[in-house]
Amino acid sequence: MKLSQFIFDLPLNLIAQHPAKKREDSRLMVVHRKTGQMENKHFRDIIEYFNDKDVFVVNNTKVFPARMYGRKEKTGAKIEVFLLRELNGPNRLWDVIVDPARKIRVGNKLYFGDSEELIAEVIDNTTSRGRTIKFLWDGLDSDFKIQLQTLGETPLPKYIKRKPDEEDRERYQTVYAKYEGAVVAPTAGMHFSKELIKRCEIKGIGFAEITLHTGLGTFRPIEVEDLSKHKMDAEYFQIDELACKMVNKAKQTGHRVCSIGTTTLRAMESSFTADQFLKPNEEWTNTFIHSHYNFNIADSLVTNFHLPKTSLLIMACAFAGYDLAMEAYKKAIRDKYRFFSYGDAMLII
């Protein structure tokens, strides 16, 4: 398929700028692949579609406050520094994106905080906007992490046209987030409250946890018309024995396996056996799922409503079927569903 097939007119007022007051109160469109039926529900109603011994597979990655603002030495120019990942080793090296990039060269120093609590030096160029920086910090690791947490802000996507606040520190995160490493939230899971999870568990629905640290590649524009030529950025994932045991038992006994989000789906589709069971794994994946893909693990999917021409939309269309998914998007626009990270959800079953 071609990228141009994933263009649609999205009114900007449908891009959610704030989360729903309560997580489970966001809307849920239920899309039935066999019949083409579409239902308007609320996310709390998801429990109606699953039974005892079904399994939800969730991504327990945790978003860290990756966006920082520093001042360039001598000129004092304000520079946005977006932390992507910490490099291995004890040297406090980070791959980052800087903006405006034209002002930042190797050897420049950046000062963070009103009292210059933190200093970093640019030591390498990686891409046009990418740099490797070294934080000049001689104190304890725990104190360094506190500085990053204090000086960084919640990395809301640029489509959210406001400054992040304290509420975002909690809401741009799932309630089951455990392992820090993501710069983009696994947004489908943000609709679950602790209360809803408890209700699901009482009904007998299991929660299998995997980890995929979502990176900025999620939002990187696709620049090729032929989707087979698009290369995804690699992201670290980890799937343990317990998650595999839960998922494979559900598959073996004819129960549903529902992927909560496209990041979870990518991780599972990067680690399966020849007979289509989930296997333990820890590595990096650049799997790009698009048209006519044969899914191996999940038989249902929860995902938010995504923007045009994105890998997330393309993956949702691969799972639901292109025609049905695009009809669902037309309905979502007509019915004024909220789109993107803080938007509403779709359950494809």
C-alpha positions as CSV (number, residue, x, y, z in Angstrom):
1,M,0.0,0.0,0.0
2,K,1.0,3.6,-0.4
3,L,1.4,6.4,2.1
4,S,-1.1,8.6,0.3
5,Q,-3.9,6.1,1.2
6,F,-3.6,7.1,4.8
7,I,-4.4,10.8,4.3
8,F,-7.6,12.1,5.7
9,D,-9.0,15.5,6.8
10,L,-8.7,15.8,10.6
11,P,-10.2,19.0,12.2
12,L,-7.6,20.4,14.5
13,N,-10.2,20.9,17.2
14,L,-10.5,17.1,17.6
15,I,-6.8,16.7,18.7
16,A,-7.2,16.4,22.5
17,Q,-5.3,19.0,24.5
18,H,-6.2,17.6,27.9
19,P,-7.0,14.1,29.2
20,A,-10.5,13.1,30.2
21,K,-11.4,14.0,33.8
22,K,-11.3,10.3,34.7
23,R,-9.2,7.8,32.7
24,E,-12.0,5.3,32.1
25,D,-14.5,7.9,31.1
26,S,-12.9,8.5,27.7
27,R,-14.9,7.2,24.8
28,L,-14.5,3.8,23.2
29,M,-15.4,2.8,19.7
30,V,-15.8,-0.9,19.4
31,V,-15.1,-2.2,15.9
32,H,-16.2,-5.8,15.0
33,R,-14.1,-7.2,12.2
34,K,-16.4,-10.1,11.3
35,T,-19.6,-8.0,10.9
36,G,-18.3,-4.5,10.4
37,Q,-20.5,-3.3,13.3
38,M,-19.3,-0.2,15.2
39,E,-20.5,0.7,18.6
40,N,-20.1,3.9,20.6
41,K,-19.2,3.1,24.2
42,H,-17.0,4.5,27.1
43,F,-13.7,2.9,28.0
44,R,-15.1,1.5,31.3
45,D,-17.4,-0.7,29.1
46,I,-14.4,-2.7,27.7
47,I,-15.0,-5.2,30.5
48,E,-18.2,-6.3,28.7
49,Y,-16.3,-7.7,25.8
50,F,-13.9,-10.0,27.7
51,N,-14.3,-13.0,30.0
52,D,-12.6,-15.1,32.6
53,K,-9.2,-16.3,31.5
54,D,-8.9,-13.7,28.7
55,V,-5.6,-11.7,28.8
56,F,-4.8,-8.1,28.3
57,V,-1.2,-7.5,27.4
58,V,0.1,-4.2,28.6
59,N,3.3,-2.2,28.1
60,N,4.7,-1.2,31.6
61,T,7.3,1.3,30.3
62,K,7.5,4.6,32.2
63,V,7.9,8.0,30.6
64,F,10.6,10.2,32.0
65,P,10.6,14.0,31.9
66,A,12.7,14.1,28.7
67,R,12.3,17.7,27.6
68,M,14.8,20.2,29.1
69,Y,15.6,23.8,28.4
70,G,19.2,25.0,28.7
71,R,21.2,28.1,27.9
72,K,24.2,28.1,25.6
73,E,27.5,29.3,27.1
74,K,28.5,32.9,26.3
75,T,25.4,33.8,24.2
76,G,22.8,32.6,26.7
77,A,20.6,31.5,23.8
78,K,17.7,29.2,24.9
79,I,18.1,25.7,23.6
80,E,15.6,22.8,23.9
81,V,17.3,19.5,24.7
82,F,15.2,16.4,24.3
83,L,16.7,13.4,26.0
84,L,16.4,10.2,23.9
85,R,18.4,7.6,25.7
86,E,21.3,7.2,28.1
87,L,24.3,5.4,26.6
88,N,25.9,2.5,28.3
89,G,28.7,3.2,30.6
90,P,29.5,5.4,33.6
91,N,30.1,8.6,31.7
92,R,26.7,10.2,31.8
93,L,26.5,10.3,28.0
94,W,23.1,10.9,26.4
95,D,21.8,10.9,22.8
96,V,19.6,14.0,22.5
97,I,17.8,16.2,19.9
98,V,18.5,19.9,20.1
99,D,16.5,22.8,18.8
100,P,17.6,25.1,17.2
101,A,20.3,22.7,16.0
102,R,22.1,25.3,13.9
103,K,23.3,27.0,17.1
104,I,24.8,23.9,18.7
105,R,28.3,22.6,17.8
106,V,30.7,20.1,19.3
107,G,32.4,21.6,22.2
108,N,29.6,23.9,23.2
109,K,28.5,23.9,26.9
110,L,24.8,24.1,28.0
111,Y,23.7,25.3,31.4
112,F,20.4,24.0,32.9
113,G,18.5,25.6,35.8
114,D,18.3,29.1,37.1
115,S,21.3,28.6,39.2
116,E,23.1,26.5,36.6
117,E,22.6,23.3,38.7
118,L,23.5,21.1,35.7
119,I,26.1,21.6,32.9
120,A,26.5,19.5,29.8
121,E,29.0,19.5,27.0
122,V,28.3,18.6,23.4
123,I,30.7,15.9,22.3
124,D,29.4,14.6,19.0
125,N,26.9,15.1,16.1
126,T,24.6,12.1,15.4
127,T,22.0,13.4,12.9
128,S,21.0,16.8,11.6
129,R,19.4,17.7,14.9
130,G,20.9,14.9,17.0
131,R,23.8,15.3,19.4
132,T,25.6,13.3,22.0
133,I,26.1,15.3,25.2
134,K,28.0,14.5,28.4
135,F,26.6,15.8,31.7
136,L,29.4,17.2,33.9
137,W,28.3,15.8,37.2
138,D,30.6,14.5,39.9
139,G,28.0,13.8,42.6
140,L,25.9,10.7,43.4
141,D,23.8,8.9,40.8
142,S,20.7,9.4,42.9
143,D,21.3,13.2,43.0
144,F,21.9,13.3,39.3
145,K,18.6,11.6,38.6
146,I,16.8,14.0,40.9
147,Q,18.3,16.9,38.9
148,L,17.0,15.4,35.6
149,Q,13.5,14.8,37.2
150,T,13.5,18.4,38.5
151,L,14.8,20.2,35.5
152,G,13.0,18.1,32.9
153,E,9.3,18.4,31.9
154,T,6.8,15.9,30.7
155,P,7.5,15.4,26.9
156,L,4.0,16.1,25.6
157,P,3.9,15.8,21.8
158,K,4.1,19.1,19.9
159,Y,0.5,18.6,18.7
160,I,-0.6,19.5,22.2
161,K,-0.4,23.3,22.1
162,R,0.3,24.1,25.7
163,K,2.9,23.8,28.4
164,P,2.8,20.6,30.5
165,D,1.7,21.0,34.1
166,E,1.8,18.9,37.2
167,E,-1.3,16.9,36.2
168,D,0.6,15.7,33.1
169,R,3.3,14.1,35.2
170,E,0.6,11.7,36.3
171,R,-1.7,11.5,33.4
172,Y,0.8,11.2,30.6
173,Q,1.6,7.8,32.1
174,T,-0.2,4.5,32.6
175,V,-1.2,3.6,36.2
176,Y,0.9,0.4,35.8
177,A,4.1,2.2,34.6
178,K,7.2,0.6,36.2
179,Y,10.4,0.8,34.2
180,E,11.6,4.2,33.1
181,G,12.9,4.5,29.6
182,A,10.1,5.9,27.3
183,V,9.9,9.4,25.9
184,V,6.5,8.7,24.4
185,A,3.6,7.3,26.5
186,P,1.9,4.0,25.5
187,T,-1.3,5.9,25.2
188,A,-3.8,3.1,24.8
189,G,-3.1,2.0,28.3
190,M,-3.7,5.4,29.8
191,H,-7.4,4.8,29.8
192,F,-7.1,2.1,32.5
193,S,-7.6,3.3,36.1
194,K,-6.6,1.2,39.1
195,E,-10.3,0.7,39.8
196,L,-11.1,-0.6,36.3
197,I,-8.1,-2.9,36.4
198,K,-9.4,-4.3,39.7
199,R,-12.9,-4.9,38.2
200,C,-11.3,-6.7,35.3
201,E,-9.2,-8.9,37.6
202,I,-12.3,-9.7,39.7
203,K,-14.0,-10.9,36.4
204,G,-10.9,-13.2,35.8
205,I,-9.2,-11.2,33.1
206,G,-5.4,-11.4,33.4
207,F,-2.9,-8.7,32.8
208,A,0.4,-9.8,31.3
209,E,3.1,-7.1,31.4
210,I,5.8,-6.6,28.7
211,T,8.2,-3.6,28.3
212,L,8.9,-1.6,25.2
213,H,10.5,1.8,25.6
214,T,8.8,4.0,23.1
215,G,11.0,6.5,21.3
216,L,10.5,9.6,19.2
217,G,10.5,7.4,16.1
218,T,6.8,6.9,16.8
219,F,6.2,10.5,15.6
220,R,8.9,10.5,12.9
221,P,7.2,11.4,9.6
222,I,7.1,8.7,6.9
223,E,8.8,10.2,3.9
224,V,8.4,7.4,1.3
225,E,5.3,6.7,-0.7
226,D,6.1,2.9,-0.9
227,L,5.5,1.7,2.7
228,S,7.8,-1.3,2.1
229,K,10.7,1.1,2.0
230,H,10.1,2.8,5.4
231,K,12.5,2.0,8.2
232,M,11.4,2.3,11.8
233,D,13.7,3.5,14.5
234,A,14.8,0.6,16.8
235,E,13.2,0.4,20.3
236,Y,14.3,-1.7,23.2
237,F,11.8,-4.3,24.4
238,Q,11.7,-7.1,27.0
239,I,9.3,-10.0,27.4
240,D,9.6,-12.4,30.3
241,E,8.6,-16.0,31.0
242,L,5.6,-15.0,33.1
243,A,4.0,-12.9,30.3
244,C,4.6,-15.7,27.8
245,K,3.0,-18.3,30.2
246,M,-0.1,-16.1,30.6
247,V,-0.5,-15.3,26.9
248,N,0.3,-18.8,25.6
249,K,-2.1,-20.4,28.1
250,A,-4.9,-18.2,26.9
251,K,-4.1,-19.1,23.3
252,Q,-4.0,-22.8,24.0
253,T,-7.4,-22.7,25.8
254,G,-9.2,-20.6,23.2
255,H,-9.4,-17.4,25.2
256,R,-8.8,-13.9,23.9
257,V,-5.4,-12.1,23.9
258,C,-5.9,-8.4,23.6
259,S,-2.9,-6.1,22.9
260,I,-3.3,-2.8,24.8
261,G,-1.7,-0.5,22.3
262,T,0.4,-0.7,19.2
263,T,3.7,-0.7,21.1
264,T,2.7,-3.9,22.9
265,L,1.6,-5.3,19.5
266,R,5.0,-4.5,18.0
267,A,6.9,-6.2,20.8
268,M,4.8,-9.4,20.6
269,E,5.2,-9.5,16.8
270,S,9.0,-9.2,17.3
271,S,9.1,-12.4,19.5
272,F,7.0,-15.4,18.5
273,T,7.7,-19.1,17.8
274,A,7.1,-20.9,14.5
275,D,3.8,-22.2,15.9
276,Q,2.7,-18.7,16.9
277,F,3.3,-18.6,20.6
278,L,4.9,-15.8,22.5
279,K,8.6,-16.4,23.5
280,P,10.8,-14.6,26.0
281,N,13.1,-12.1,24.5
282,E,15.2,-9.0,25.2
283,E,16.5,-7.0,22.3
284,W,15.8,-4.0,20.0
285,T,13.0,-4.1,17.4
286,N,12.5,-2.0,14.2
287,T,9.5,-4.1,13.1
288,F,7.2,-2.0,10.9
289,I,3.7,-3.5,10.6
290,H,1.7,-2.5,7.5
291,S,-0.7,-3.8,4.9
292,H,-1.6,-7.5,4.7
293,Y,0.4,-8.5,7.8
294,N,-0.4,-11.8,9.4
295,F,-0.6,-11.3,13.1
296,N,0.6,-14.1,15.3
297,I,-0.3,-13.4,18.9
298,A,-3.1,-11.0,19.6
299,D,-6.7,-11.4,18.3
300,S,-7.9,-8.0,19.6
301,L,-6.4,-4.6,19.9
302,V,-7.0,-1.4,21.9
303,T,-5.5,1.7,20.2
304,N,-6.1,5.5,20.2
305,F,-7.2,7.5,17.2
306,H,-4.0,8.5,15.4
307,L,-3.0,11.2,13.0
308,P,-2.9,10.9,9.2
309,K,0.2,9.3,7.6
310,T,1.6,7.8,10.8
311,S,3.0,4.3,11.4
312,L,0.4,3.9,14.2
313,L,-2.6,4.5,11.9
314,I,-1.0,2.2,9.3
315,M,-0.6,-0.6,12.0
316,A,-4.2,-0.1,13.2
317,C,-5.4,-0.5,9.5
318,A,-3.4,-3.6,9.1
319,F,-5.1,-5.1,12.2
320,A,-8.7,-4.1,11.4
321,G,-8.5,-4.2,7.7
322,Y,-7.9,-1.0,5.7
323,D,-11.5,-0.4,4.5
324,L,-13.1,-1.0,7.9
325,A,-10.5,1.0,9.8
326,M,-10.9,4.0,7.5
327,E,-14.7,3.8,7.9
328,A,-14.2,3.8,11.6
329,Y,-12.1,7.0,11.3
330,K,-14.8,8.7,9.2
331,K,-17.3,7.8,11.9
332,A,-14.9,9.0,14.6
333,I,-14.7,12.4,12.9
334,R,-18.4,12.6,12.4
335,D,-19.1,11.6,16.0
336,K,-16.4,14.0,17.3
337,Y,-14.1,11.5,19.0
338,R,-11.0,13.0,20.5
339,F,-7.7,12.1,18.7
340,F,-4.1,11.5,19.5
341,S,-2.3,11.0,22.9
342,Y,-5.0,12.3,25.2
343,G,-7.8,11.2,22.9
344,D,-10.3,8.4,22.9
345,A,-9.8,4.7,22.1
346,M,-10.9,2.1,19.7
347,L,-11.3,-1.6,20.5
348,I,-10.8,-3.8,17.4
349,I,-12.2,-7.3,18.0
